[in-house]
Amino acid sequence: MTAHRSIEKWGPIVLAVVCVFVIIKLVRELNGSPQPLARVDGKADRSHPPQRATRALSGGFLGSGNPRLDQLKVGVDRPAPAIERNPFGYPPPPPSPSAGHGAGGGSGSLPPPPPPIPLKALGYSQSQNGIRQAYLSGQDQVYAVRVGDAISHRYKILAITPMAVDIEDIQTGEQARLPIPQPQ
């Protein structure tokens, strides 16, 4: 019990002394009080004044933990680099692939992409034996399809998952994923 009371009594005092010591050390470092340069034999060498510019350029500025105002002013006289773009703007879009082919006379132009698949997934159901059936709308009709079924002899159902229906255009070979709307 007496040890606990002595810690309560002397602990804040010791902490205050340590804080005062740290504050004094910080003030000395920030004011730039000269510190002797260390030699190899451990003795201070005050015969030559320190070369501040070479120390700042050689890495002594950041490595010493003691930044000084005169070391910070080394690069102030340099002009700022020219800004070639707006840092807050979006970059220009990449050139389109057809822009490179247009200069060749048009003989190498690409065919237009196939039209998008005109179907939309509405939902799905799963029977007790695990067979899934999807419900699609398009062409003014609603279709109930399973994997492997074809719609209008053009679109083949590849897969049905709880999230989407994978479908293929038989004529063009284009595949698409039709997302199934999720309840919220």
PyRosetta script that sets phi, psi and omega in degrees:
from pyrosetta import init, pose_from_sequence

init()
pose = pose_from_sequence("MTAHRSIEKWGPIVLAVVCVFVIIKLVRELNGSPQPLARVDGKADRSHPPQRATRALSGGFLGSGNPRLDQLKVGVDRPAPAIERNPFGYPPPPPSPSAGHGAGGGSGSLPPPPPPIPLKALGYSQSQNGIRQAYLSGQDQVYAVRVGDAISHRYKILAITPMAVDIEDIQTGEQARLPIPQPQ")
pose.set_psi(1, -39.6)
pose.set_omega(1, -178.5)
pose.set_phi(2, -68.8)
pose.set_psi(2, -31.6)
pose.set_omega(2, 178.1)
pose.set_phi(3, -67.1)
pose.set_psi(3, -37.9)
pose.set_omega(3, 179.7)
pose.set_phi(4, -65.9)
pose.set_psi(4, -40.7)
pose.set_omega(4, 179.8)
pose.set_phi(5, -69.1)
pose.set_psi(5, -36.0)
pose.set_omega(5, 179.2)
pose.set_phi(6, -69.3)
pose.set_psi(6, -33.0)
pose.set_omega(6, 176.1)
pose.set_phi(7, -67.4)
pose.set_psi(7, -41.0)
pose.set_omega(7, 178.4)
pose.set_phi(8, -64.4)
pose.set_psi(8, -31.3)
pose.set_omega(8, -177.7)
pose.set_phi(9, -81.9)
pose.set_psi(9, -47.8)
pose.set_omega(9, -173.5)
pose.set_phi(10, -92.2)
pose.set_psi(10, -17.3)
pose.set_omega(10, -178.6)
pose.set_phi(11, -59.5)
pose.set_psi(11, -50.9)
pose.set_omega(11, 178.8)
pose.set_phi(12, -63.0)
pose.set_psi(12, -32.6)
pose.set_omega(12, 179.7)
pose.set_phi(13, -67.9)
pose.set_psi(13, -45.9)
pose.set_omega(13, 178.9)
pose.set_phi(14, -63.1)
pose.set_psi(14, -41.5)
pose.set_omega(14, 179.0)
pose.set_phi(15, -63.3)
pose.set_psi(15, -40.6)
pose.set_omega(15, 178.5)
pose.set_phi(16, -64.3)
pose.set_psi(16, -41.1)
pose.set_omega(16, 179.1)
pose.set_phi(17, -64.1)
pose.set_psi(17, -42.2)
pose.set_omega(17, 178.8)
pose.set_phi(18, -64.3)
pose.set_psi(18, -41.7)
pose.set_omega(18, 178.8)
pose.set_phi(19, -63.3)
pose.set_psi(19, -41.9)
pose.set_omega(19, 178.2)
pose.set_phi(20, -63.0)
pose.set_psi(20, -42.0)
pose.set_omega(20, 178.4)
pose.set_phi(21, -61.1)
pose.set_psi(21, -44.1)
pose.set_omega(21, -179.8)
pose.set_phi(22, -65.3)
pose.set_psi(22, -41.0)
pose.set_omega(22, 179.4)
pose.set_phi(23, -64.2)
pose.set_psi(23, -43.0)
pose.set_omega(23, 178.7)
pose.set_phi(24, -62.0)
pose.set_psi(24, -42.9)
pose.set_omega(24, 179.5)
pose.set_phi(25, -64.0)
pose.set_psi(25, -42.1)
pose.set_omega(25, 178.7)
pose.set_phi(26, -64.5)
pose.set_psi(26, -42.0)
pose.set_omega(26, 179.6)
pose.set_phi(27, -63.0)
pose.set_psi(27, -41.5)
pose.set_omega(27, 178.4)
pose.set_phi(28, -63.3)
pose.set_psi(28, -41.4)
pose.set_omega(28, -179.4)
pose.set_phi(29, -69.4)
pose.set_psi(29, -39.1)
pose.set_omega(29, -179.4)
pose.set_phi(30, -72.6)
pose.set_psi(30, -30.8)
pose.set_omega(30, 177.1)
pose.set_phi(31, -75.9)
pose.set_psi(31, -11.5)
pose.set_omega(31, 177.3)
pose.set_phi(32, 76.9)
pose.set_psi(32, 35.3)
pose.set_omega(32, 178.1)
pose.set_phi(33, -62.5)
pose.set_psi(33, 134.5)
pose.set_omega(33, -176.2)
pose.set_phi(34, -63.4)
pose.set_psi(34, 135.4)
pose.set_omega(34, 175.9)
pose.set_phi(35, -115.2)
pose.set_psi(35, 138.2)
pose.set_omega(35, -177.7)
pose.set_phi(36, -66.3)
pose.set_psi(36, 144.2)
pose.set_omega(36, 175.4)
pose.set_phi(37, -77.9)
pose.set_psi(37, 138.2)
pose.set_omega(37, -177.7)
pose.set_phi(38, -85.1)
pose.set_psi(38, 139.6)
pose.set_omega(38, 174.8)
pose.set_phi(39, -101.2)
pose.set_psi(39, 173.9)
pose.set_omega(39, -178.5)
pose.set_phi(40, -65.1)
pose.set_psi(40, -36.0)
pose.set_omega(40, -178.2)
pose.set_phi(41, -82.9)
pose.set_psi(41, 0.4)
pose.set_omega(41, 175.1)
pose.set_phi(42, 92.3)
pose.set_psi(42, -5.5)
pose.set_omega(42, 179.6)
pose.set_phi(43, -89.6)
pose.set_psi(43, 149.2)
pose.set_omega(43, 179.0)
pose.set_phi(44, -75.6)
pose.set_psi(44, 140.2)
pose.set_omega(44, 179.8)
pose.set_phi(45, -114.0)
pose.set_psi(45, 105.9)
pose.set_omega(45, 179.9)
pose.set_phi(46, -108.0)
pose.set_psi(46, 11.6)
pose.set_omega(46, -177.7)
pose.set_phi(47, -75.3)
pose.set_psi(47, -30.2)
pose.set_omega(47, -180.0)
pose.set_phi(48, -115.4)
pose.set_psi(48, 135.8)
pose.set_omega(48, 176.8)
pose.set_phi(49, -69.6)
pose.set_psi(49, 148.2)
pose.set_omega(49, -179.0)
pose.set_phi(50, -67.4)
pose.set_psi(50, 142.7)
pose.set_omega(50, 178.4)
pose.set_phi(51, -93.2)
pose.set_psi(51, 98.2)
pose.set_omega(51, -171.6)
pose.set_phi(52, -70.1)
pose.set_psi(52, -41.5)
pose.set_omega(52, -176.4)
pose.set_phi(53, -65.2)
pose.set_psi(53, -41.6)
pose.set_omega(53, -179.3)
pose.set_phi(54, -71.6)
pose.set_psi(54, -33.5)
pose.set_omega(54, 176.6)
pose.set_phi(55, -65.7)
pose.set_psi(55, -38.9)
pose.set_omega(55, -179.1)
pose.set_phi(56, -67.4)
pose.set_psi(56, -37.8)
pose.set_omega(56, -177.7)
pose.set_phi(57, -80.1)
pose.set_psi(57, -24.2)
pose.set_omega(57, -176.6)
pose.set_phi(58, -88.7)
pose.set_psi(58, 3.8)
pose.set_omega(58, 177.7)
pose.set_phi(59, 104.8)
pose.set_psi(59, -3.4)
pose.set_omega(59, 178.9)
pose.set_phi(60, -68.3)
pose.set_psi(60, -23.4)
pose.set_omega(60, -179.3)
pose.set_phi(61, -62.0)
pose.set_psi(61, -50.7)
pose.set_omega(61, -177.3)
pose.set_phi(62, -86.1)
pose.set_psi(62, -30.9)
pose.set_omega(62, -175.0)
pose.set_phi(63, -77.7)
pose.set_psi(63, -22.2)
pose.set_omega(63, -174.0)
pose.set_phi(64, -79.8)
pose.set_psi(64, -21.6)
pose.set_omega(64, -177.4)
pose.set_phi(65, 75.9)
pose.set_psi(65, 11.2)
pose.set_omega(65, -176.2)
pose.set_phi(66, -132.2)
pose.set_psi(66, 74.5)
pose.set_omega(66, -179.7)
pose.set_phi(67, -69.9)
pose.set_psi(67, 139.8)
pose.set_omega(67, -179.1)
pose.set_phi(68, -122.5)
pose.set_psi(68, 151.1)
pose.set_omega(68, -174.9)
pose.set_phi(69, -62.7)
pose.set_psi(69, -39.7)
pose.set_omega(69, -179.9)
pose.set_phi(70, -67.1)
pose.set_psi(70, -28.3)
pose.set_omega(70, 176.7)
pose.set_phi(71, -75.0)
pose.set_psi(71, -30.0)
pose.set_omega(71, 178.8)
pose.set_phi(72, -72.1)
pose.set_psi(72, -26.0)
pose.set_omega(72, -177.1)
pose.set_phi(73, -82.7)
pose.set_psi(73, 2.8)
pose.set_omega(73, -176.9)
pose.set_phi(74, -61.0)
pose.set_psi(74, -44.0)
pose.set_omega(74, -175.3)
pose.set_phi(75, -97.6)
pose.set_psi(75, 10.0)
pose.set_omega(75, -175.8)
pose.set_phi(76, -68.6)
pose.set_psi(76, -32.7)
pose.set_omega(76, -175.4)
pose.set_phi(77, -75.6)
pose.set_psi(77, -12.0)
pose.set_omega(77, 179.3)
pose.set_phi(78, -72.1)
pose.set_psi(78, 140.5)
pose.set_omega(78, 175.3)
pose.set_phi(79, -73.8)
pose.set_psi(79, 150.8)
pose.set_omega(79, 178.4)
pose.set_phi(80, -71.7)
pose.set_psi(80, 146.8)
pose.set_omega(80, 178.9)
pose.set_phi(81, -67.9)
pose.set_psi(81, 150.1)
pose.set_omega(81, 179.3)
pose.set_phi(82, -72.3)
pose.set_psi(82, 136.3)
pose.set_omega(82, 178.6)
pose.set_phi(83, -92.2)
pose.set_psi(83, 124.0)
pose.set_omega(83, -176.3)
pose.set_phi(84, -96.4)
pose.set_psi(84, -8.5)
pose.set_omega(84, -178.5)
pose.set_phi(85, -144.8)
pose.set_psi(85, 164.2)
pose.set_omega(85, 177.4)
pose.set_phi(86, -82.6)
pose.set_psi(86, 116.2)
pose.set_omega(86, -177.7)
pose.set_phi(87, -68.4)
pose.set_psi(87, -14.0)
pose.set_omega(87, -179.8)
pose.set_phi(88, -101.2)
pose.set_psi(88, -2.3)
pose.set_omega(88, -178.6)
pose.set_phi(89, -95.3)
pose.set_psi(89, 166.4)
pose.set_omega(89, 177.6)
pose.set_phi(90, -86.4)
pose.set_psi(90, 146.9)
pose.set_omega(90, 177.9)
pose.set_phi(91, -69.2)
pose.set_psi(91, 156.7)
pose.set_omega(91, 179.3)
pose.set_phi(92, -66.1)
pose.set_psi(92, 150.9)
pose.set_omega(92, -179.8)
pose.set_phi(93, -67.2)
pose.set_psi(93, 151.5)
pose.set_omega(93, 179.1)
pose.set_phi(94, -66.2)
pose.set_psi(94, 152.2)
pose.set_omega(94, -179.8)
pose.set_phi(95, -63.5)
pose.set_psi(95, 143.6)
pose.set_omega(95, -179.8)
pose.set_phi(96, -74.1)
pose.set_psi(96, 151.0)
pose.set_omega(96, -178.9)
pose.set_phi(97, -63.1)
pose.set_psi(97, -28.1)
pose.set_omega(97, -178.2)
pose.set_phi(98, -74.8)
pose.set_psi(98, -18.9)
pose.set_omega(98, -179.4)
pose.set_phi(99, -66.0)
pose.set_psi(99, -34.0)
pose.set_omega(99, 179.3)
pose.set_phi(100, -75.2)
pose.set_psi(100, -27.7)
pose.set_omega(100, -177.8)
pose.set_phi(101, -83.3)
pose.set_psi(101, -21.3)
pose.set_omega(101, -176.3)
pose.set_phi(102, -66.5)
pose.set_psi(102, -28.6)
pose.set_omega(102, -178.2)
pose.set_phi(103, -75.7)
pose.set_psi(103, -16.5)
pose.set_omega(103, -176.9)
pose.set_phi(104, -84.9)
pose.set_psi(104, 8.6)
pose.set_omega(104, 177.5)
pose.set_phi(105, 98.5)
pose.set_psi(105, -2.8)
pose.set_omega(105, 176.2)
pose.set_phi(106, 86.9)
pose.set_psi(106, -2.1)
pose.set_omega(106, -177.8)
pose.set_phi(107, -72.9)
pose.set_psi(107, -25.3)
pose.set_omega(107, -177.9)
pose.set_phi(108, -103.0)
pose.set_psi(108, 24.2)
pose.set_omega(108, -177.6)
pose.set_phi(109, -71.4)
pose.set_psi(109, 149.8)
pose.set_omega(109, -178.3)
pose.set_phi(110, -83.5)
pose.set_psi(110, 148.3)
pose.set_omega(110, 176.3)
pose.set_phi(111, -69.2)
pose.set_psi(111, 154.9)
pose.set_omega(111, -179.6)
pose.set_phi(112, -65.8)
pose.set_psi(112, 149.6)
pose.set_omega(112, -179.7)
pose.set_phi(113, -66.7)
pose.set_psi(113, 153.5)
pose.set_omega(113, 179.3)
pose.set_phi(114, -66.1)
pose.set_psi(114, 155.0)
pose.set_omega(114, 179.0)
pose.set_phi(115, -66.4)
pose.set_psi(115, 152.2)
pose.set_omega(115, 179.5)
pose.set_phi(116, -65.6)
pose.set_psi(116, 155.8)
pose.set_omega(116, 179.9)
pose.set_phi(117, -69.9)
pose.set_psi(117, 123.6)
pose.set_omega(117, -172.9)
pose.set_phi(118, -85.6)
pose.set_psi(118, 39.3)
pose.set_omega(118, -179.2)
pose.set_phi(119, -120.4)
pose.set_psi(119, 153.3)
pose.set_omega(119, 179.0)
pose.set_phi(120, -134.7)
pose.set_psi(120, 134.8)
pose.set_omega(120, 178.9)
pose.set_phi(121, -79.8)
pose.set_psi(121, 134.7)
pose.set_omega(121, 178.5)
pose.set_phi(122, -104.2)
pose.set_psi(122, -34.2)
pose.set_omega(122, -178.2)
pose.set_phi(123, 171.9)
pose.set_psi(123, -172.6)
pose.set_omega(123, 178.6)
pose.set_phi(124, -151.2)
pose.set_psi(124, 163.4)
pose.set_omega(124, 174.1)
pose.set_phi(125, -138.5)
pose.set_psi(125, 159.6)
pose.set_omega(125, -179.9)
pose.set_phi(126, -132.9)
pose.set_psi(126, 128.5)
pose.set_omega(126, -179.9)
pose.set_phi(127, -78.2)
pose.set_psi(127, 174.6)
pose.set_omega(127, -178.3)
pose.set_phi(128, -66.7)
pose.set_psi(128, -26.3)
pose.set_omega(128, 178.9)
pose.set_phi(129, -89.8)
pose.set_psi(129, 7.6)
pose.set_omega(129, 172.4)
pose.set_phi(130, 93.7)
pose.set_psi(130, 3.8)
pose.set_omega(130, -179.7)
pose.set_phi(131, -83.4)
pose.set_psi(131, 127.7)
pose.set_omega(131, -178.8)
pose.set_phi(132, -96.3)
pose.set_psi(132, 145.0)
pose.set_omega(132, 177.6)
pose.set_phi(133, -131.2)
pose.set_psi(133, 129.0)
pose.set_omega(133, -178.8)
pose.set_phi(134, -103.8)
pose.set_psi(134, 152.5)
pose.set_omega(134, 178.0)
pose.set_phi(135, -116.8)
pose.set_psi(135, 117.7)
pose.set_omega(135, -177.4)
pose.set_phi(136, -118.5)
pose.set_psi(136, 149.9)
pose.set_omega(136, 174.5)
pose.set_phi(137, -122.6)
pose.set_psi(137, 148.1)
pose.set_omega(137, 178.4)
pose.set_phi(138, 164.6)
pose.set_psi(138, 155.7)
pose.set_omega(138, 179.1)
pose.set_phi(139, 54.8)
pose.set_psi(139, 38.7)
pose.set_omega(139, 177.9)
pose.set_phi(140, 60.2)
pose.set_psi(140, 29.5)
pose.set_omega(140, 178.2)
pose.set_phi(141, -141.9)
pose.set_psi(141, 163.0)
pose.set_omega(141, 172.9)
pose.set_phi(142, -115.7)
pose.set_psi(142, 131.2)
pose.set_omega(142, -176.6)
pose.set_phi(143, -115.2)
pose.set_psi(143, 138.3)
pose.set_omega(143, 171.4)
pose.set_phi(144, -109.8)
pose.set_psi(144, 111.7)
pose.set_omega(144, -171.8)
pose.set_phi(145, -128.1)
pose.set_psi(145, 158.7)
pose.set_omega(145, 173.6)
pose.set_phi(146, -121.7)
pose.set_psi(146, 171.2)
pose.set_omega(146, 178.9)
pose.set_phi(147, -60.1)
pose.set_psi(147, 130.4)
pose.set_omega(147, 179.3)
pose.set_phi(148, 97.0)
pose.set_psi(148, -14.8)
pose.set_omega(148, 178.8)
pose.set_phi(149, -71.5)
pose.set_psi(149, 156.5)
pose.set_omega(149, 176.1)
pose.set_phi(150, -118.4)
pose.set_psi(150, 144.6)
pose.set_omega(150, 177.7)
pose.set_phi(151, -112.3)
pose.set_psi(151, 122.5)
pose.set_omega(151, 178.8)
pose.set_phi(152, 55.9)
pose.set_psi(152, 30.5)
pose.set_omega(152, -179.4)
pose.set_phi(153, 55.7)
pose.set_psi(153, 24.1)
pose.set_omega(153, -178.2)
pose.set_phi(154, -129.7)
pose.set_psi(154, -37.3)
pose.set_omega(154, -174.8)
pose.set_phi(155, -112.7)
pose.set_psi(155, 127.5)
pose.set_omega(155, -178.4)
pose.set_phi(156, -109.8)
pose.set_psi(156, 135.9)
pose.set_omega(156, 179.4)
pose.set_phi(157, -84.6)
pose.set_psi(157, 119.9)
pose.set_omega(157, -178.5)
pose.set_phi(158, -93.0)
pose.set_psi(158, -42.3)
pose.set_omega(158, -176.9)
pose.set_phi(159, -156.2)
pose.set_psi(159, 151.0)
pose.set_omega(159, 175.5)
pose.set_phi(160, -129.0)
pose.set_psi(160, 121.5)
pose.set_omega(160, 176.8)
pose.set_phi(161, -123.8)
pose.set_psi(161, 168.9)
pose.set_omega(161, 177.2)
pose.set_phi(162, -63.6)
pose.set_psi(162, -19.4)
pose.set_omega(162, -176.9)
pose.set_phi(163, -99.6)
pose.set_psi(163, -29.6)
pose.set_omega(163, -172.8)
pose.set_phi(164, -159.5)
pose.set_psi(164, 167.0)
pose.set_omega(164, 174.5)
pose.set_phi(165, -120.2)
pose.set_psi(165, 124.1)
pose.set_omega(165, 176.9)
pose.set_phi(166, -91.5)
pose.set_psi(166, 131.4)
pose.set_omega(166, -173.2)
pose.set_phi(167, -137.1)
pose.set_psi(167, 151.2)
pose.set_omega(167, -179.5)
pose.set_phi(168, -129.3)
pose.set_psi(168, 136.2)
pose.set_omega(168, 172.9)
pose.set_phi(169, -82.6)
pose.set_psi(169, 114.4)
pose.set_omega(169, -174.3)
pose.set_phi(170, -64.4)
pose.set_psi(170, -35.4)
pose.set_omega(170, -176.2)
pose.set_phi(171, -72.7)
pose.set_psi(171, -42.6)
pose.set_omega(171, -175.7)
pose.set_phi(172, -101.1)
pose.set_psi(172, -17.6)
pose.set_omega(172, -177.1)
pose.set_phi(173, 81.8)
pose.set_psi(173, 2.3)
pose.set_omega(173, 179.7)
pose.set_phi(174, -70.2)
pose.set_psi(174, 135.5)
pose.set_omega(174, 177.0)
pose.set_phi(175, -112.4)
pose.set_psi(175, 146.5)
pose.set_omega(175, 179.9)
pose.set_phi(176, -142.6)
pose.set_psi(176, 157.2)
pose.set_omega(176, 176.1)
pose.set_phi(177, -115.8)
pose.set_psi(177, 118.2)
pose.set_omega(177, 179.1)
pose.set_phi(178, -97.2)
pose.set_psi(178, 112.0)
pose.set_omega(178, -177.8)
pose.set_phi(179, -70.3)
pose.set_psi(179, 141.7)
pose.set_omega(179, 176.2)
pose.set_phi(180, -92.4)
pose.set_psi(180, 126.4)
pose.set_omega(180, -179.9)
pose.set_phi(181, -62.0)
pose.set_psi(181, 137.3)
pose.set_omega(181, -177.6)
pose.set_phi(182, -101.3)
pose.set_psi(182, 140.5)
pose.set_omega(182, 177.5)
pose.set_phi(183, -67.0)
pose.set_psi(183, 147.4)
pose.set_omega(183, -178.3)
pose.set_phi(184, -111.7)
pose.dump_pdb("model.pdb")
